[in-house]
Amino acid sequence: MTPDLVLSIFHQALEVIVVLILVLLIPSLIVGLLVAMFQAATQINEMTLSFIPKILVTLAVLMIAGPWMLQLLIDYTERLIHNIPSFIG
């Protein structure tokens, strides 16, 4: 295995990881921003008010996008395993 091949595999793995993280993180950030604006408008400073909606949105996204996320991981792993002979020789 050449260093270029290792870097290519690492780059592909990072791309998959970033996509999976962003799918979960972006909805949570949007809900957190909306709750923060609501808290600023009403002057309610309750910590659980921002925590619970973010958890619920994250769980909902996992339920909706979970199969797609799992398929993305499976596809990457299958490509990696099928390419092992070409990596070796």
SVG drawing of the C-alpha trace seen along z (x, -y; Angstrom):
<svg xmlns="http://www.w3.org/2000/svg" viewBox="-42 -39 46 49">
<polyline fill="none" stroke="black" stroke-width="0.4" points="0.0,0.0 1.3,-3.4 0.9,-6.5 -1.3,-8.0 -3.7,-5.0 -3.8,-5.2 -4.6,-9.0 -7.3,-8.3 -8.9,-5.7 -8.6,-8.1 -10.1,-10.9 -13.1,-8.8 -13.7,-7.7 -13.6,-11.3 -16.2,-12.3 -18.5,-9.6 -18.1,-10.6 -18.7,-14.3 -21.9,-13.5 -23.2,-11.3 -22.4,-13.9 -23.9,-16.8 -27.1,-14.9 -27.5,-14.8 -25.9,-18.1 -27.6,-20.6 -31.3,-19.9 -30.1,-20.1 -28.4,-23.4 -31.5,-24.8 -33.7,-23.8 -31.2,-25.1 -31.2,-28.5 -35.0,-28.6 -35.3,-27.8 -32.6,-30.4 -34.5,-33.0 -37.7,-32.0 -35.8,-32.2 -34.4,-35.6 -37.9,-36.9 -39.6,-35.6 -36.6,-36.0 -37.0,-32.4 -33.6,-31.0 -34.3,-27.4 -31.6,-24.9 -33.9,-22.0 -35.9,-24.1 -33.1,-24.0 -31.8,-20.5 -35.0,-18.5 -36.1,-19.8 -32.6,-19.1 -32.6,-15.6 -36.1,-14.9 -35.1,-16.3 -31.9,-14.2 -33.9,-11.1 -36.4,-11.9 -33.7,-12.4 -32.1,-9.1 -35.4,-7.4 -36.0,-9.0 -32.5,-9.0 -31.1,-6.0 -31.7,-3.5 -30.0,-5.8 -27.1,-6.4 -26.6,-2.7 -26.8,-2.1 -24.1,-4.7 -21.8,-3.0 -22.5,0.4 -21.8,-0.8 -18.5,-2.3 -17.5,0.8 -18.4,3.1 -16.3,0.9 -13.4,1.1 -13.6,4.8 -14.1,5.5 -11.0,3.3 -8.7,5.2 -7.2,7.4 -6.3,4.3 -4.9,2.6 -2.5,5.5 -1.3,6.1"/>
</svg>
